[in-house]
Structures are given as C-alpha cells and as structure tokens.
C-alpha cells in the first residue's frame, strides 16, 4: 500500500541572530510534512504492515525534500528527527507503525548515513495542533550541540481520519551551542553514541 497523500509542506527555518549575537553561518533546520489518509481510521486492525510500508515511503520522500530544501549534499546533513500526529479516529499505535519499523532506513539513505537512532515523537491531535519534531545528531547521540527540536503546525491537519508525518534535517547544531561535550567534528559515528 502506498501513502494517500493530501498535502505536503516543506520549509526551512534559519536563525541569524540569537541573544544579541550574530549566528554565522545561520543555524538551519528543514522540515517536511506529509498529511496522509489513515487506512485504519475508525477501526481496530491487528496487522499494521501497511502503515509500516507507508513509513518507508515517507522516510525517503520527506528526507529527500529536507535535504533539497537545505540545498546540501546528503552527507552534509548533521541531525535528523521524525514525528507523527494521528487524528482522533486513529490510534497512537498507527503513528508508531509509520515511524519505527521502516521509516529510518530510507531516511538514512536520504541523509547519507546515520549511525544514531532517529529521535521521534508521536501524539494524537487535531487540526492546528503543534507537533514537536525532536532532533539529534545523525551519527553520535552524545553530541549535545545537536539536541534540538522544531515545531510543525498545519491549520487543517490532521483531520480525524488522517495522520500528519514530519521529518526534520539540519546542517548544523543549535545556534551558539556551549554546553560542552562531544562535538560534531570530534564524533566518530561508529556506534551511534560517540
């Protein structure tokens, strides 16, 4: 089964100044959101394989859109994240089925690798509700400068029988990060942690 997509939205957030300090280069986050029909809305279904397959499709599609929006090579991506909000006729498990079993592998292809787990969030909500997409370094989870998030909100999604799925990618860490620890430059990216 492929995703029945009603809408896709893509945008880039750039921070040029923070706390009165110039951020150069600007801290950039791209997010791509797909609003899809929930094939299992309003009913219990034991086998969620169809949603898992849709997750794989969306991991590639949304990951590619983020990289293109940033105008970078896939290997220049530094952090990533994923999130889903299911409408009221669905279940939280529908969001989990999209996000966890299969979305990560094609997202990693889109960003040129990724040894670390892809941070995620899921929730139930309605049109106009905010969905937080957590971010973490794609190769080394202990890189504190890349612990971040971006909000997404669409005024008309998700409707009761829909799921809003978001992927976010950055080409750097937080603006003016200074809490120490492992850095992007010193991370090895072999074990997903360091």
Secondary structure as GFF3:
##gff-version 3
##sequence-region A 1 194
A	DSSP	beta_strand	5	18	.	.	.	ID=ss1
A	DSSP	beta_strand	21	37	.	.	.	ID=ss2
A	DSSP	alpha_helix	49	70	.	.	.	ID=ss3
A	DSSP	three_ten_helix	74	76	.	.	.	ID=ss4
A	DSSP	beta_strand	79	86	.	.	.	ID=ss5
A	DSSP	alpha_helix	92	99	.	.	.	ID=ss6
A	DSSP	alpha_helix	103	110	.	.	.	ID=ss7
A	DSSP	beta_strand	119	124	.	.	.	ID=ss8
A	DSSP	beta_strand	131	137	.	.	.	ID=ss9
A	DSSP	three_ten_helix	144	146	.	.	.	ID=ss10
A	DSSP	beta_strand	148	152	.	.	.	ID=ss11
A	DSSP	beta_strand	162	170	.	.	.	ID=ss12
###
